[in-house]
Amino acid sequence: MTDQELAIKIRGLKKTYKADGASKPKEALKGVDLSIPRGSIFGLLGPNGAGKSTTINIIAGIVDKSEGSVEVWGFDIDEDIRNAKANIGIVPQEITFDVYFTPYEMLELYAGFYGIPKEERRSDEILKAMRLEEQRDAYTRFLSGGMKRRLLVGKAMVHSPPILVLDEPTAGVDVELRKHIWEYVRELNKQGVTIVLTTHYLEEAEELCDEIAIINHGELVICEKTPALLKQVDEKMVVIAPVTPVNEVPDELKSIGGKLNDDGEIVIHFSPSSITVGEILKKVSATDIEIADLRTEESDLEDIFLQLTKSKEG
């Protein structure tokens, strides 16, 4: 992929926080390389303290890197931080507002910071998209947590940046609002906005992201297209519900890892590269079990995430 096709290009990114008193220096990032395509929804995942927020804060120009290079929409943050910042909108994890501004006043203020002429501002349009038109003239101190988080998204969009970074955008909001934010993210992406999403909701990344990178202990564990990533774990599960409940798993099924669950079903975790569902059914037919129902389940992103971060720690 050429540089012109990248929204964000990160090479050899390192960040070491200096020792504080008796503590040792902390390596938050240990040489991360990332290529985020223009027009994509890109997921950045990792456990708490993995280095996600440090990466975002360096991209945003809030934290100084120790080594490496970062380009935002083709602008190097060391050589042209002004244009780099102009091409990105950041929605932080922390909710911080001046409580004496209304949502409308706040959007107008930030539009002014970016030098947007009055006639070109989209404050009311953004408030409507964020379902905040009824709170247009209320002080932000009276807004709920979910409303404040939506206002953060709106604030990041006042200058119509081609890149929007969402750092845990749905943390602490209810399921209905989370779905609405997903819809808005998809709509922005359809309009050509590149979305970078950090989240601890794995179903959110699986649902939204074209490509996912996983960071752990300041290192890039994996970066793959989402469908390819979901194939990383070579494990499936078959669940067999017998017509007549059984109290013990037959030896034929024990030999391939069969176990009873709380519903009296026989659960077998298996690797498709080692044994097929057909071969499992042959073993079932060799027993006295009559099958009332059978289902298979695929591994999901949570399985992959846990496996990859665990292997990295090991």
Long-range contacts (C-beta under 8 A, 24 or more apart in sequence): 1-35, 1-37, 3-71, 3-74, 4-74, 5-37, 5-38, 6-35, 6-36, 6-37, 6-38, 6-71, 6-74, 7-36, 7-37, 7-38, 7-39, 7-40, 7-72, 7-73, 7-162, 7-163, 7-194, 7-196, 8-34, 8-35, 8-36, 8-59, 8-70, 8-71, 8-72, 8-73, 8-163, 8-194, 8-196, 9-34, 9-35, 9-36, 9-69, 9-70, 9-71, 10-34, 10-35, 10-36, 10-55, 10-59, 10-68, 10-69, 10-70, 10-71, 11-68, 11-69, 12-67, 12-68, 12-69, 13-55, 13-58, 13-65, 13-67, 13-68, 13-69, 13-70, 14-65, 14-66, 14-67, 14-68, 15-51, 15-54, 15-58, 15-63, 15-65, 15-66, 15-218, 16-66, 27-218, 28-54, 28-218, 29-54, 29-55, 29-58, 29-65, 29-66, 29-218, 30-217, 30-218, 30-219, 31-67, 31-68, 31-219, 32-68, 32-215, 32-218, 32-219, 32-220, 33-220, 34-213, 34-220, 34-223, 36-194, 36-196, 36-211, 37-194, 37-210, 37-211, 38-162, 38-194, 39-189, 39-192, 39-194, 40-189, 40-194, 40-195, 40-210, 40-211, 41-185, 41-186, 41-189, 41-194, 41-195, 41-197, 41-208, 41-209, 41-210, 41-211, 42-194, 42-195, 42-196, 42-197, 42-209, 42-210, 42-211, 42-212, 42-213, 43-197, 43-198, 43-199, 43-205, 43-208, 43-209, 43-211, 43-212, 43-213, 43-226, 44-196, 44-197, 44-198, 44-212, 44-213, 44-215, 45-198, 45-199, 45-200, 45-202, 45-205, 45-212, 45-213, 45-214, 45-215, 45-305, 46-214, 46-215, 46-216, 46-221, 46-309, 47-216, 47-309, 48-200, 50-215, 50-216, 50-217, 50-218, 51-215, 51-217, 51-218, 51-219, 52-167, 52-198, 52-215, 53-93, 53-167, 53-198, 54-218, 55-215, 56-90, 56-165, 56-167, 56-196, 56-198, 59-88, 59-90, 59-165, 60-85, 60-88, 60-90, 60-165, 61-85, 72-163, 73-162, 73-163, 86-114, 86-159, 86-161, 87-161, 87-162, 87-163, 88-161, 88-163, 88-164, 88-165, 89-156, 89-157, 89-158, 89-159, 89-161, 89-163, 89-164, 89-165, 90-156, 90-165, 90-167, 91-152, 91-153, 91-155, 91-156, 91-164, 91-165, 91-166, 91-167, 91-169, 92-152, 92-167, 93-167, 93-168, 93-171, 95-145, 95-148, 95-149, 95-152, 97-140, 97-141, 97-148, 97-151, 98-140, 99-139, 99-140, 99-141, 100-139, 100-141, 101-139, 101-140, 102-136, 102-137, 102-138, 102-139, 102-140, 103-127, 103-132, 103-135, 103-136, 103-138, 103-140, 103-143, 103-151, 103-154, 104-136, 104-137, 106-140, 106-151, 106-155, 107-154, 107-155, 107-158, 110-155, 110-158, 110-159, 111-158, 111-159, 114-158, 114-159, 116-158, 116-159, 121-158, 122-157, 122-158, 122-160, 123-158, 126-154, 126-157, 126-158, 127-154, 129-154, 129-184, 130-154, 130-184, 131-180, 145-172, 145-173, 146-172, 146-173, 146-174, 146-177, 149-173, 150-177, 150-181, 153-181, 153-184, 157-188, 161-193, 162-192, 162-193, 162-194, 163-193, 163-194, 163-195, 163-196, 164-188, 164-193, 164-194, 164-195, 164-196, 165-196, 165-198, 166-195, 166-196, 166-197, 166-198, 166-199, 167-198, 168-198, 168-199, 168-200, 169-197, 169-199, 170-199, 170-201, 170-204, 171-200, 178-204, 182-207, 182-208, 202-300, 202-301, 202-302, 202-305, 203-300, 203-301, 205-301, 206-230, 206-300, 206-301, 212-301, 214-305, 214-308, 214-309, 216-308, 216-309, 216-312, 216-313, 217-312, 217-313, 219-312, 221-308, 221-309, 221-312, 222-308, 229-301, 229-304, 230-298, 230-299, 230-300, 230-301, 230-304, 232-304, 232-307, 232-308, 233-299, 233-303, 233-304, 233-307, 234-271, 234-272, 234-273, 235-269, 235-270, 235-271, 235-299, 235-303, 236-269, 236-270, 236-271, 236-272, 236-296, 236-297, 236-298, 236-299, 237-267, 237-268, 237-269, 237-270, 237-296, 237-297, 238-267, 238-268, 238-270, 238-277, 238-280, 238-294, 238-295, 238-296, 238-297, 239-265, 239-266, 239-267, 239-268, 239-294, 239-295, 239-296, 239-297, 240-265, 240-266, 240-267, 240-268, 240-284, 240-289, 240-291, 240-293, 240-294, 241-265, 241-291, 241-292, 241-293, 241-294, 242-266, 242-289, 242-290, 242-291, 242-292, 243-290, 243-291, 243-292, 244-290, 246-289, 250-287, 250-288, 250-289, 252-283, 252-284, 252-286, 252-287, 253-283, 253-284, 253-287, 255-283, 256-280, 256-283
